Amino acid sequence: MARPLAIVLAAGKGKRMDADRPKVLCEALGRPLIDYVLDALEGAGLERTVVVVGYQAQRVRDVLANRRNVEFVEQTEQRGTGHAVSQCRGQLAGHDGAVLVVAGDSPLLQSSSIRALLDEFQRDRPAGLLGTLHKDNPAGLGRIVRDSGDGRFLGIVEEKDATAEQRRITEVNMSTYVFDCQQLLWALDRVRNDNVQGEYYLTDCPGILQAHGREVRASAVLKPCEAFSVNTVEELQLVEAELRRLGH
């Protein structure tokens, strides 16, 4: 079986960051956010990474030009995360192994968490595996719903669709996934854009796989620091403080 391949989603603009540049190029402690993500992937032993670029694509390519083992795919229209991964079909078509999908604006992604996810995937070989964590204040994030009896993963419920009981769930989806490559391609073919935004969401893939009898798991292996996100200048300041605490 082939070694794992990583896809980094890096096509968006930082609309709420008040900056005319791709969000992944916004800087924390003087370095682009995506630099930290790529460092984490390298630290976990990933030898091949596909970066999906879009907004100011050439600018992202230029900044990452000296990165080894990084190749680029362009998403010319931002039509959702599922659409972004679909643009990588050329890279995935002949791949027989695990595909790790992460967000390029997650500078606190940890190599140890990636290794833990990949180890679990290689050991048990589900169709899909989500990396999750428990967060005291899960507002705004998709909740992980499990069977009340055996704890099996049942699905992701976005906050806007969640019941009052589901909103009390503290286990959340952090857009960190491992899929069997061929199962991922199969699921992507079945993702629909019949939603308000008219977009294709990668978060639909686990449910599609489950609906057709394929095993999908969620594993709460991500560390508390990985709950930090960067959507505003204020959140960036919190991320910088955490990076300093971690010794960056």
CYANA upper distance limits for C-alpha pairs under 8 A (distance plus 0.5 A):
  1 MET  CA     96 ASP  CA      6.38
  1 MET  CA     97 GLY  CA      6.13
  2 ALA  CA     95 HIS  CA      7.32
  2 ALA  CA     96 ASP  CA      5.97
  2 ALA  CA     97 GLY  CA      5.54
  2 ALA  CA     98 ALA  CA      8.27
  3 ARG  CA     46 LEU  CA      8.41
  3 ARG  CA     47 GLU  CA      8.37
  3 ARG  CA     97 GLY  CA      6.82
  3 ARG  CA     98 ALA  CA      7.67
  4 PRO  CA     46 LEU  CA      7.09
  4 PRO  CA     47 GLU  CA      8.34
  4 PRO  CA     48 ARG  CA      8.20
  4 PRO  CA     97 GLY  CA      6.41
  4 PRO  CA     98 ALA  CA      5.18
  4 PRO  CA     99 VAL  CA      6.21
  4 PRO  CA    100 LEU  CA      7.53
  5 LEU  CA     46 LEU  CA      7.21
  5 LEU  CA     47 GLU  CA      7.78
  5 LEU  CA     48 ARG  CA      5.90
  5 LEU  CA     49 THR  CA      6.50
  5 LEU  CA     50 VAL  CA      8.27
  5 LEU  CA     97 GLY  CA      8.25
  5 LEU  CA     98 ALA  CA      6.89
  5 LEU  CA     99 VAL  CA      5.49
  5 LEU  CA    100 LEU  CA      6.69
  6 ALA  CA     41 LEU  CA      8.34
  6 ALA  CA     46 LEU  CA      7.49
  6 ALA  CA     48 ARG  CA      6.91
  6 ALA  CA     49 THR  CA      5.15
  6 ALA  CA     50 VAL  CA      6.61
  6 ALA  CA     99 VAL  CA      6.18
  6 ALA  CA    100 LEU  CA      5.09
  6 ALA  CA    101 VAL  CA      6.35
  6 ALA  CA    102 VAL  CA      8.15
  7 ILE  CA     49 THR  CA      6.32
  7 ILE  CA     50 VAL  CA      5.28
  7 ILE  CA     51 VAL  CA      6.35
  7 ILE  CA     52 VAL  CA      7.72
  7 ILE  CA     85 VAL  CA      7.99
  7 ILE  CA     99 VAL  CA      7.70
  7 ILE  CA    100 LEU  CA      6.61
  7 ILE  CA    101 VAL  CA      5.29
  7 ILE  CA    102 VAL  CA      6.93
  8 VAL  CA     49 THR  CA      7.73
  8 VAL  CA     50 VAL  CA      6.70
  8 VAL  CA     51 VAL  CA      5.24
  8 VAL  CA     52 VAL  CA      6.62
  8 VAL  CA    101 VAL  CA      6.53
  8 VAL  CA    102 VAL  CA      5.67
  8 VAL  CA    103 ALA  CA      6.09
  8 VAL  CA    104 GLY  CA      5.93
  9 LEU  CA     51 VAL  CA      6.73
  9 LEU  CA     52 VAL  CA      5.68
  9 LEU  CA     53 VAL  CA      7.74
  9 LEU  CA     81 THR  CA      8.06
  9 LEU  CA     84 ALA  CA      7.68
  9 LEU  CA     85 VAL  CA      8.35
  9 LEU  CA    101 VAL  CA      8.04
  9 LEU  CA    102 VAL  CA      6.89
  9 LEU  CA    103 ALA  CA      5.45
  9 LEU  CA    104 GLY  CA      5.78
 10 ALA  CA     22 PRO  CA      8.30
 10 ALA  CA     23 LYS  CA      8.16
 10 ALA  CA     24 VAL  CA      6.59
 10 ALA  CA     34 ILE  CA      8.42
 10 ALA  CA     51 VAL  CA      6.95
 10 ALA  CA     52 VAL  CA      5.85
 10 ALA  CA     53 VAL  CA      5.64
 10 ALA  CA     54 GLY  CA      7.65
 10 ALA  CA    103 ALA  CA      7.37
 10 ALA  CA    104 GLY  CA      5.52
 10 ALA  CA    105 ASP  CA      7.82
 11 ALA  CA     22 PRO  CA      7.72
 11 ALA  CA     52 VAL  CA      6.36
 11 ALA  CA     53 VAL  CA      4.64
 11 ALA  CA     54 GLY  CA      4.45
 11 ALA  CA     55 TYR  CA      6.01
 11 ALA  CA     57 ALA  CA      7.86
 11 ALA  CA     74 GLU  CA      8.33
 11 ALA  CA     75 GLN  CA      7.26
 11 ALA  CA     78 GLN  CA      7.70
 11 ALA  CA     84 ALA  CA      8.49
 12 GLY  CA     22 PRO  CA      6.48
 12 GLY  CA     23 LYS  CA      6.65
 12 GLY  CA     24 VAL  CA      8.32
 12 GLY  CA     53 VAL  CA      8.25
 12 GLY  CA     54 GLY  CA      6.93
 12 GLY  CA     55 TYR  CA      6.26
 12 GLY  CA     78 GLN  CA      7.80
 13 LYS  CA     20 ASP  CA      8.21
 13 LYS  CA     21 ARG  CA      6.88
 13 LYS  CA     22 PRO  CA      4.96
 13 LYS  CA     23 LYS  CA      5.47
 13 LYS  CA     55 TYR  CA      6.48
 14 GLY  CA     18 ASP  CA      7.59
 14 GLY  CA     19 ALA  CA      7.04
 14 GLY  CA     20 ASP  CA      8.11
 14 GLY  CA     21 ARG  CA      7.38
 14 GLY  CA     22 PRO  CA      6.34
 14 GLY  CA     23 LYS  CA      4.53
 14 GLY  CA     24 VAL  CA      8.30
 14 GLY  CA     26 CYS  CA      8.37
 14 GLY  CA    231 ASN  CA      7.78
 15 LYS  CA     19 ALA  CA      7.70
 15 LYS  CA     23 LYS  CA      8.31
 16 ARG  CA    231 ASN  CA      6.53
 16 ARG  CA    232 THR  CA      6.04
 16 ARG  CA    233 VAL  CA      8.45
 17 MET  CA     23 LYS  CA      8.08
 17 MET  CA    231 ASN  CA      6.85
 17 MET  CA    232 THR  CA      5.52
 17 MET  CA    233 VAL  CA      6.22
 19 ALA  CA     26 CYS  CA      8.26
 21 ARG  CA     25 LEU  CA      7.16
 21 ARG  CA     26 CYS  CA      7.71
 21 ARG  CA     55 TYR  CA      8.31
 21 ARG  CA     56 GLN  CA      7.51
 22 PRO  CA     26 CYS  CA      7.52
 22 PRO  CA     55 TYR  CA      6.45
 22 PRO  CA     56 GLN  CA      6.91
 22 PRO  CA     60 VAL  CA      8.02
 23 LYS  CA     33 LEU  CA      8.46
 23 LYS  CA    105 ASP  CA      7.29
 24 VAL  CA     32 PRO  CA      6.82
 24 VAL  CA     33 LEU  CA      5.67
 24 VAL  CA     34 ILE  CA      5.68
 24 VAL  CA    104 GLY  CA      6.29
 24 VAL  CA    105 ASP  CA      5.57
 25 LEU  CA     32 PRO  CA      5.06
 25 LEU  CA     33 LEU  CA      6.43
 25 LEU  CA     34 ILE  CA      7.19
 25 LEU  CA     60 VAL  CA      7.66
 26 CYS  CA     31 ARG  CA      8.43
 26 CYS  CA     32 PRO  CA      5.92
 26 CYS  CA     33 LEU  CA      6.57
 27 GLU  CA     31 ARG  CA      5.37
 27 GLU  CA     32 PRO  CA      4.75
 27 GLU  CA     33 LEU  CA      6.18
 28 ALA  CA     32 PRO  CA      6.80
 28 ALA  CA     33 LEU  CA      6.72
 28 ALA  CA    236 LEU  CA      7.43
 28 ALA  CA    239 VAL  CA      7.98
 28 ALA  CA    240 GLU  CA      6.21
 29 LEU  CA    240 GLU  CA      6.70
 31 ARG  CA     35 ASP  CA      7.18
 31 ARG  CA     36 TYR  CA      8.46
 32 PRO  CA     36 TYR  CA      7.96
 33 LEU  CA     37 VAL  CA      7.50
 33 LEU  CA    104 GLY  CA      7.57
 33 LEU  CA    105 ASP  CA      6.03
 33 LEU  CA    106 SER  CA      7.36
 33 LEU  CA    107 PRO  CA      5.76
 34 ILE  CA     38 LEU  CA      6.71
 34 ILE  CA    104 GLY  CA      5.53
 34 ILE  CA    105 ASP  CA      6.37
 34 ILE  CA    106 SER  CA      7.83
 34 ILE  CA    107 PRO  CA      7.07
 35 ASP  CA     39 ASP  CA      6.63
 35 ASP  CA    107 PRO  CA      8.08
 36 TYR  CA     40 ALA  CA      6.75
 36 TYR  CA    106 SER  CA      8.30
 36 TYR  CA    107 PRO  CA      5.38
 36 TYR  CA    108 LEU  CA      7.65
 36 TYR  CA    109 LEU  CA      8.10
 37 VAL  CA     41 LEU  CA      6.88
 37 VAL  CA    104 GLY  CA      6.71
 37 VAL  CA    105 ASP  CA      8.04
 37 VAL  CA    106 SER  CA      6.85
 37 VAL  CA    107 PRO  CA      5.88
 37 VAL  CA    108 LEU  CA      7.94
 37 VAL  CA    109 LEU  CA      6.65
 38 LEU  CA     42 GLU  CA      6.69
 39 ASP  CA     43 GLY  CA      6.54
 40 ALA  CA     44 ALA  CA      6.73
 40 ALA  CA    109 LEU  CA      6.90
 40 ALA  CA    110 GLN  CA      6.12
 40 ALA  CA    111 SER  CA      5.13
 41 LEU  CA     45 GLY  CA      7.01
 41 LEU  CA     46 LEU  CA      5.98
 41 LEU  CA    111 SER  CA      6.72
 41 LEU  CA    114 ILE  CA      7.98
 42 GLU  CA     46 LEU  CA      5.82
 42 GLU  CA     47 GLU  CA      7.48
 42 GLU  CA    111 SER  CA      8.35
 43 GLY  CA    111 SER  CA      5.94
 44 ALA  CA    111 SER  CA      5.22
 44 ALA  CA    112 SER  CA      7.23
 44 ALA  CA    114 ILE  CA      6.76
 44 ALA  CA    115 ARG  CA      6.09
 47 GLU  CA     69 ASN  CA      6.63
 48 ARG  CA     69 ASN  CA      5.61
 48 ARG  CA     70 VAL  CA      6.78
 48 ARG  CA     71 GLU  CA      8.46
 49 THR  CA     69 ASN  CA      6.70
 49 THR  CA     70 VAL  CA      5.41
 49 THR  CA     71 GLU  CA      6.86
 50 VAL  CA     70 VAL  CA      6.36
 50 VAL  CA     71 GLU  CA      5.46
 50 VAL  CA     72 PHE  CA      6.03
 50 VAL  CA     73 VAL  CA      7.39
 50 VAL  CA     88 CYS  CA      8.23
 51 VAL  CA     70 VAL  CA      7.47
 51 VAL  CA     71 GLU  CA      6.71
 51 VAL  CA     72 PHE  CA      5.39
 51 VAL  CA     73 VAL  CA      6.75
 52 VAL  CA     72 PHE  CA      6.41
 52 VAL  CA     73 VAL  CA      5.36
 52 VAL  CA     74 GLU  CA      6.15
 52 VAL  CA     75 GLN  CA      7.03
 52 VAL  CA     84 ALA  CA      7.20
 52 VAL  CA     85 VAL  CA      8.20
 52 VAL  CA     87 GLN  CA      8.41
 52 VAL  CA     88 CYS  CA      8.35
 53 VAL  CA     57 ALA  CA      5.59
 53 VAL  CA     60 VAL  CA      7.55
 53 VAL  CA     61 ARG  CA      8.49
 53 VAL  CA     72 PHE  CA      7.32
 53 VAL  CA     73 VAL  CA      6.67
 53 VAL  CA     74 GLU  CA      5.39
 53 VAL  CA     75 GLN  CA      6.52
 54 GLY  CA     74 GLU  CA      6.04
 54 GLY  CA     75 GLN  CA      5.47
 54 GLY  CA     76 THR  CA      6.17
 54 GLY  CA     77 GLU  CA      7.76
 54 GLY  CA     78 GLN  CA      7.64
 55 TYR  CA     76 THR  CA      8.50
 56 GLN  CA     60 VAL  CA      7.29
 57 ALA  CA     61 ARG  CA      6.86
 57 ALA  CA     74 GLU  CA      7.54
 58 GLN  CA     62 ASP  CA      6.57
 59 ARG  CA     63 VAL  CA      6.81
 60 VAL  CA     64 LEU  CA      6.79
 61 ARG  CA     65 ALA  CA      6.24
 61 ARG  CA     72 PHE  CA      7.96
 73 VAL  CA     87 GLN  CA      7.25
 73 VAL  CA     88 CYS  CA      6.94
 74 GLU  CA     87 GLN  CA      7.77
 75 GLN  CA     84 ALA  CA      6.50
 75 GLN  CA     87 GLN  CA      6.99
 78 GLN  CA     83 HIS  CA      8.30
 78 GLN  CA     84 ALA  CA      7.92
 79 ARG  CA     83 HIS  CA      6.29
 79 ARG  CA     84 ALA  CA      7.77
 79 ARG  CA    198 GLY  CA      8.04
 79 ARG  CA    199 GLU  CA      5.41
 79 ARG  CA    200 TYR  CA      6.75
 80 GLY  CA     84 ALA  CA      6.78
 80 GLY  CA    199 GLU  CA      5.35
 80 GLY  CA    200 TYR  CA      5.37
 80 GLY  CA    201 TYR  CA      5.98
 80 GLY  CA    202 LEU  CA      8.22
 81 THR  CA     85 VAL  CA      6.84
 81 THR  CA    200 TYR  CA      6.88
 81 THR  CA    201 TYR  CA      5.61
 81 THR  CA    202 LEU  CA      5.74
 82 GLY  CA     86 SER  CA      6.68
 82 GLY  CA    188 LEU  CA      7.27
 82 GLY  CA    191 VAL  CA      7.97
 82 GLY  CA    200 TYR  CA      5.36
 82 GLY  CA    201 TYR  CA      4.89
 82 GLY  CA    202 LEU  CA      4.48
 82 GLY  CA    203 THR  CA      8.12
 83 HIS  CA     87 GLN  CA      7.00
 83 HIS  CA    199 GLU  CA      8.15
 83 HIS  CA    200 TYR  CA      5.93
 83 HIS  CA    201 TYR  CA      7.61
 83 HIS  CA    202 LEU  CA      8.25
 84 ALA  CA     88 CYS  CA      7.93
 85 VAL  CA     89 ARG  CA      8.09
 85 VAL  CA    202 LEU  CA      8.20
 86 SER  CA    185 LEU  CA      8.24
 86 SER  CA    188 LEU  CA      7.27
 88 CYS  CA     92 LEU  CA      6.72
 89 ARG  CA     93 ALA  CA      6.11
 89 ARG  CA    185 LEU  CA      8.12
 90 GLY  CA     94 GLY  CA      8.49
 91 GLN  CA     95 HIS  CA      7.81
 92 LEU  CA    181 CYS  CA      7.29
 92 LEU  CA    185 LEU  CA      8.47
 93 ALA  CA    182 GLN  CA      8.41
 95 HIS  CA    181 CYS  CA      7.13
 95 HIS  CA    182 GLN  CA      8.42
 96 ASP  CA    180 ASP  CA      8.42
 96 ASP  CA    181 CYS  CA      6.86
 96 ASP  CA    182 GLN  CA      7.75
 97 GLY  CA    180 ASP  CA      6.46
 97 GLY  CA    181 CYS  CA      6.30
 98 ALA  CA    118 LEU  CA      8.38
 98 ALA  CA    121 PHE  CA      8.35
 98 ALA  CA    178 VAL  CA      6.89
 98 ALA  CA    179 PHE  CA      6.17
 98 ALA  CA    180 ASP  CA      5.37
 98 ALA  CA    181 CYS  CA      6.19
 99 VAL  CA    177 TYR  CA      8.49
 99 VAL  CA    178 VAL  CA      5.94
 99 VAL  CA    179 PHE  CA      5.70
 99 VAL  CA    180 ASP  CA      6.73
 99 VAL  CA    181 CYS  CA      6.13
100 LEU  CA    176 THR  CA      7.93
100 LEU  CA    177 TYR  CA      6.13
100 LEU  CA    178 VAL  CA      4.90
100 LEU  CA    179 PHE  CA      7.08
101 VAL  CA    175 SER  CA      8.12
101 VAL  CA    176 THR  CA      6.33
101 VAL  CA    177 TYR  CA      5.64
101 VAL  CA    178 VAL  CA      6.83
102 VAL  CA    106 SER  CA      8.49
102 VAL  CA    175 SER  CA      6.65
102 VAL  CA    176 THR  CA      5.36
102 VAL  CA    177 TYR  CA      7.20
103 ALA  CA    175 SER  CA      7.11
103 ALA  CA    176 THR  CA      7.74
105 ASP  CA    229 SER  CA      8.17
105 ASP  CA    230 VAL  CA      7.35
106 SER  CA    226 GLU  CA      8.08
106 SER  CA    228 PHE  CA      8.29
106 SER  CA    229 SER  CA      6.91
106 SER  CA    230 VAL  CA      7.87
107 PRO  CA    239 VAL  CA      8.43
108 LEU  CA    225 CYS  CA      6.88
108 LEU  CA    226 GLU  CA      5.72
108 LEU  CA    228 PHE  CA      7.61
108 LEU  CA    239 VAL  CA      8.15
108 LEU  CA    243 LEU  CA      7.77
109 LEU  CA    113 SER  CA      8.10
109 LEU  CA    226 GLU  CA      6.09
110 GLN  CA    114 ILE  CA      7.07
110 GLN  CA    222 LEU  CA      8.46
110 GLN  CA    223 LYS  CA      8.36
110 GLN  CA    226 GLU  CA      7.88
111 SER  CA    115 ARG  CA      6.70
112 SER  CA    116 ALA  CA      6.67
113 SER  CA    117 LEU  CA      6.76
113 SER  CA    221 VAL  CA      6.57
113 SER  CA    222 LEU  CA      5.97
113 SER  CA    223 LYS  CA      7.71
114 ILE  CA    118 LEU  CA      6.66
115 ARG  CA    119 ASP  CA      6.42
116 ALA  CA    120 GLU  CA      6.75
116 ALA  CA    221 VAL  CA      7.41
117 LEU  CA    121 PHE  CA      6.69
117 LEU  CA    129 LEU  CA      8.10
117 LEU  CA    131 GLY  CA      7.21
117 LEU  CA    178 VAL  CA      7.87
117 LEU  CA    219 SER  CA      8.07
117 LEU  CA    221 VAL  CA      7.67
118 LEU  CA    122 GLN  CA      6.54
118 LEU  CA    178 VAL  CA      7.67
119 ASP  CA    123 ARG  CA      6.60
120 GLU  CA    124 ASP  CA      6.66
120 GLU  CA    125 ARG  CA      8.30
121 PHE  CA    125 ARG  CA      5.52
121 PHE  CA    126 PRO  CA      6.96
121 PHE  CA    129 LEU  CA      7.36
121 PHE  CA    178 VAL  CA      7.79
125 ARG  CA    180 ASP  CA      8.12
126 PRO  CA    179 PHE  CA      8.32
126 PRO  CA    180 ASP  CA      7.88
126 PRO  CA    214 ARG  CA      8.03
126 PRO  CA    215 GLU  CA      5.71
126 PRO  CA    216 VAL  CA      6.33
126 PRO  CA    217 ARG  CA      7.55
127 ALA  CA    179 PHE  CA      6.28
127 ALA  CA    180 ASP  CA      5.76
127 ALA  CA    183 GLN  CA      6.55
127 ALA  CA    184 LEU  CA      8.24
127 ALA  CA    209 LEU  CA      7.80
127 ALA  CA    214 ARG  CA      6.48
127 ALA  CA    215 GLU  CA      5.94
127 ALA  CA    216 VAL  CA      6.20
128 GLY  CA    177 TYR  CA      7.76
128 GLY  CA    178 VAL  CA      6.25
128 GLY  CA    179 PHE  CA      4.81
128 GLY  CA    180 ASP  CA      6.82
128 GLY  CA    184 LEU  CA      8.41
128 GLY  CA    206 PRO  CA      7.09
128 GLY  CA    215 GLU  CA      7.33
128 GLY  CA    216 VAL  CA      5.14
128 GLY  CA    217 ARG  CA      6.82
129 LEU  CA    177 TYR  CA      6.29
129 LEU  CA    178 VAL  CA      5.59
129 LEU  CA    179 PHE  CA      6.78
129 LEU  CA    216 VAL  CA      6.21
129 LEU  CA    217 ARG  CA      5.27
129 LEU  CA    218 ALA  CA      6.00
129 LEU  CA    219 SER  CA      7.63
130 LEU  CA    173 ASN  CA      7.90
130 LEU  CA    175 SER  CA      8.25
130 LEU  CA    176 THR  CA      6.57
130 LEU  CA    177 TYR  CA      5.12
130 LEU  CA    178 VAL  CA      6.93
130 LEU  CA    216 VAL  CA      8.44
130 LEU  CA    217 ARG  CA      6.78
130 LEU  CA    218 ALA  CA      5.01
130 LEU  CA    219 SER  CA      6.62
131 GLY  CA    173 ASN  CA      7.62
131 GLY  CA    174 MET  CA      7.33
131 GLY  CA    175 SER  CA      8.09
131 GLY  CA    176 THR  CA      5.77
131 GLY  CA    177 TYR  CA      6.46
131 GLY  CA    218 ALA  CA      6.56
131 GLY  CA    219 SER  CA      5.80
131 GLY  CA    220 ALA  CA      6.45
131 GLY  CA    221 VAL  CA      6.75
131 GLY  CA    222 LEU  CA      6.73
132 THR  CA    171 GLU  CA      7.09
132 THR  CA    172 VAL  CA      6.19
132 THR  CA    173 ASN  CA      5.71
132 THR  CA    174 MET  CA      6.38
132 THR  CA    176 THR  CA      8.06
132 THR  CA    218 ALA  CA      7.02
132 THR  CA    219 SER  CA      6.27
132 THR  CA    220 ALA  CA      4.90
132 THR  CA    221 VAL  CA      6.85
132 THR  CA    222 LEU  CA      6.28
133 LEU  CA    171 GLU  CA      5.96
133 LEU  CA    172 VAL  CA      6.27
133 LEU  CA    173 ASN  CA      7.77
133 LEU  CA    174 MET  CA      8.02
133 LEU  CA    219 SER  CA      8.44
133 LEU  CA    220 ALA  CA      5.20
133 LEU  CA    221 VAL  CA      6.97
133 LEU  CA    222 LEU  CA      5.73
133 LEU  CA    223 LYS  CA      7.20
133 LEU  CA    224 PRO  CA      7.47
133 LEU  CA    227 ALA  CA      7.90
134 HIS  CA    170 THR  CA      5.63
134 HIS  CA    171 GLU  CA      4.74
134 HIS  CA    172 VAL  CA      6.69
134 HIS  CA    220 ALA  CA      7.68
134 HIS  CA    224 PRO  CA      7.95
135 LYS  CA    170 THR  CA      5.83
135 LYS  CA    171 GLU  CA      6.89
135 LYS  CA    172 VAL  CA      7.54
135 LYS  CA    224 PRO  CA      7.74
135 LYS  CA    227 ALA  CA      7.58
136 ASP  CA    170 THR  CA      6.72
137 ASN  CA    170 THR  CA      7.77
138 PRO  CA    143 ARG  CA      8.40
138 PRO  CA    169 ILE  CA      8.33
138 PRO  CA    170 THR  CA      6.34
138 PRO  CA    171 GLU  CA      8.21
138 PRO  CA    172 VAL  CA      7.30
139 ALA  CA    159 GLU  CA      7.95
140 GLY  CA    159 GLU  CA      6.47
141 LEU  CA    158 GLU  CA      7.10
141 LEU  CA    159 GLU  CA      6.66
141 LEU  CA    172 VAL  CA      6.71
141 LEU  CA    173 ASN  CA      7.26
141 LEU  CA    174 MET  CA      8.41
142 GLY  CA    156 ILE  CA      6.52
142 GLY  CA    157 VAL  CA      5.87
142 GLY  CA    158 GLU  CA      4.65
142 GLY  CA    159 GLU  CA      6.11
142 GLY  CA    172 VAL  CA      6.11
142 GLY  CA    173 ASN  CA      5.93
143 ARG  CA    156 ILE  CA      6.09
143 ARG  CA    157 VAL  CA      5.73
143 ARG  CA    158 GLU  CA      6.77
143 ARG  CA    159 GLU  CA      7.46
143 ARG  CA    166 GLN  CA      7.57
143 ARG  CA    167 ARG  CA      7.65
143 ARG  CA    169 ILE  CA      6.75
143 ARG  CA    170 THR  CA      7.57
143 ARG  CA    171 GLU  CA      6.46
143 ARG  CA    172 VAL  CA      5.09
143 ARG  CA    173 ASN  CA      6.72
144 ILE  CA    153 PHE  CA      7.76
144 ILE  CA    154 LEU  CA      8.16
144 ILE  CA    155 GLY  CA      6.60
144 ILE  CA    156 ILE  CA      5.42
144 ILE  CA    157 VAL  CA      7.14
144 ILE  CA    169 ILE  CA      7.86
144 ILE  CA    171 GLU  CA      6.06
144 ILE  CA    172 VAL  CA      5.93
144 ILE  CA    173 ASN  CA      6.90
144 ILE  CA    218 ALA  CA      8.36
145 VAL  CA    153 PHE  CA      6.73
145 VAL  CA    154 LEU  CA      5.94
145 VAL  CA    155 GLY  CA      5.83
145 VAL  CA    156 ILE  CA      6.54
145 VAL  CA    157 VAL  CA      7.52
145 VAL  CA    166 GLN  CA      8.02
145 VAL  CA    169 ILE  CA      8.30
146 ARG  CA    151 GLY  CA      5.65
146 ARG  CA    152 ARG  CA      5.72
146 ARG  CA    153 PHE  CA      4.99
146 ARG  CA    154 LEU  CA      5.50
146 ARG  CA    155 GLY  CA      7.63
147 ASP  CA    151 GLY  CA      5.21
147 ASP  CA    152 ARG  CA      5.61
147 ASP  CA    153 PHE  CA      7.01
147 ASP  CA    154 LEU  CA      6.85
152 ARG  CA    217 ARG  CA      7.81
153 PHE  CA    216 VAL  CA      7.60
153 PHE  CA    217 ARG  CA      6.08
153 PHE  CA    218 ALA  CA      6.41
155 GLY  CA    206 PRO  CA      7.80
155 GLY  CA    207 GLY  CA      6.84
156 ILE  CA    173 ASN  CA      7.78
156 ILE  CA    203 THR  CA      8.03
157 VAL  CA    161 ASP  CA      6.87
157 VAL  CA    162 ALA  CA      6.36
157 VAL  CA    166 GLN  CA      8.41
158 GLU  CA    162 ALA  CA      6.61
159 GLU  CA    167 ARG  CA      7.11
162 ALA  CA    166 GLN  CA      5.98
162 ALA  CA    167 ARG  CA      6.43
163 THR  CA    167 ARG  CA      6.72
164 ALA  CA    168 ARG  CA      7.35
165 GLU  CA    169 ILE  CA      7.83
171 GLU  CA    220 ALA  CA      8.13
174 MET  CA    227 ALA  CA      7.73
179 PHE  CA    183 GLN  CA      7.50
179 PHE  CA    184 LEU  CA      6.38
180 ASP  CA    184 LEU  CA      6.57
181 CYS  CA    185 LEU  CA      6.86
182 GLN  CA    186 TRP  CA      6.68
183 GLN  CA    187 ALA  CA      6.68
183 GLN  CA    209 LEU  CA      8.20
184 LEU  CA    188 LEU  CA      6.60
184 LEU  CA    205 CYS  CA      7.78
185 LEU  CA    189 ASP  CA      6.93
186 TRP  CA    190 ARG  CA      7.58
187 ALA  CA    191 VAL  CA      7.08
187 ALA  CA    205 CYS  CA      5.99
187 ALA  CA    208 ILE  CA      6.69
187 ALA  CA    209 LEU  CA      6.82
188 LEU  CA    202 LEU  CA      8.23
188 LEU  CA    205 CYS  CA      7.10
190 ARG  CA    208 ILE  CA      7.92
191 VAL  CA    200 TYR  CA      6.82
191 VAL  CA    201 TYR  CA      7.72
191 VAL  CA    202 LEU  CA      8.46
191 VAL  CA    204 ASP  CA      7.02
191 VAL  CA    205 CYS  CA      7.39
191 VAL  CA    208 ILE  CA      8.25
192 ARG  CA    199 GLU  CA      8.42
192 ARG  CA    200 TYR  CA      6.52
193 ASN  CA    197 GLN  CA      8.37
193 ASN  CA    198 GLY  CA      5.39
193 ASN  CA    199 GLU  CA      5.35
193 ASN  CA    200 TYR  CA      5.42
193 ASN  CA    201 TYR  CA      8.14
194 ASP  CA    198 GLY  CA      6.40
194 ASP  CA    199 GLU  CA      8.11
195 ASN  CA    199 GLU  CA      7.36
201 TYR  CA    205 CYS  CA      8.26
203 THR  CA    207 GLY  CA      8.32
204 ASP  CA    208 ILE  CA      6.80
205 CYS  CA    209 LEU  CA      6.64
206 PRO  CA    210 GLN  CA      6.70
206 PRO  CA    216 VAL  CA      6.76
207 GLY  CA    211 ALA  CA      6.51
208 ILE  CA    212 HIS  CA      7.05
209 LEU  CA    213 GLY  CA      7.08
209 LEU  CA    214 ARG  CA      5.62
209 LEU  CA    215 GLU  CA      7.67
209 LEU  CA    216 VAL  CA      7.70
210 GLN  CA    214 ARG  CA      5.50
210 GLN  CA    215 GLU  CA      6.56
210 GLN  CA    216 VAL  CA      6.89
222 LEU  CA    226 GLU  CA      6.88
223 LYS  CA    227 ALA  CA      8.00
224 PRO  CA    228 PHE  CA      8.48
225 CYS  CA    242 GLU  CA      7.84
228 PHE  CA    235 GLU  CA      8.23
228 PHE  CA    238 LEU  CA      8.35
228 PHE  CA    239 VAL  CA      6.91
229 SER  CA    235 GLU  CA      7.21
229 SER  CA    236 LEU  CA      8.32
229 SER  CA    239 VAL  CA      7.93
230 VAL  CA    235 GLU  CA      5.77
230 VAL  CA    236 LEU  CA      5.84
230 VAL  CA    239 VAL  CA      7.81
231 ASN  CA    235 GLU  CA      6.89
231 ASN  CA    236 LEU  CA      7.92
232 THR  CA    236 LEU  CA      6.81
233 VAL  CA    237 GLN  CA      6.94
234 GLU  CA    238 LEU  CA      7.15
235 GLU  CA    239 VAL  CA      6.75
236 LEU  CA    240 GLU  CA      6.68
237 GLN  CA    241 ALA  CA      6.83
238 LEU  CA    242 GLU  CA      6.84
239 VAL  CA    243 LEU  CA      6.62
240 GLU  CA    244 ARG  CA      6.72
241 ALA  CA    245 ARG  CA      6.80
242 GLU  CA    246 LEU  CA      6.75
243 LEU  CA    247 GLY  CA      6.87
243 LEU  CA    248 HIS  CA      5.93
244 ARG  CA    248 HIS  CA      5.80
